[in-house]
Amino acid sequence: MEKKGKYRLIITAMEIRGNCPVFKPGDKIVVESPKIIAKETDNICIHAFGGMLSILVPLSHGESFKKLGLSKEEGEKGYMQCLDPGKPYTNGGTVIFEIKRERL
């Protein structure tokens, strides 16, 4: 079920596995496509944001989280993770993000 319209996306760092030099749990990125709402955003990581970029526009226009493979059920939230795999492959870590949306 797709809900067409314009949506605000609230991306929250939910869990950190390993060492993330950018985010801590609870940090947010707020997007009103095509803008990042800087005054409501705690931080941005180019590795994590680069991985999210291709799905932010469809989500901000009502595309299904389930159809995009970001949730098990239809609804207004889904999940993604950072591209950094962490130990033993890198010195970093991965972050699990929850993406919620609100109709504008």
Secondary structure, 3 states (H helix, E strand, C coil): CCCCCCEEEEEEEEEEEECCCCCCCCCEEEEECCEECHHHCCCCCHHHHHHHHHHHHHHHCCCCCCCCCCCCCCCCEEEEECCCCCCCCCCCEEEEEEEEEEEC
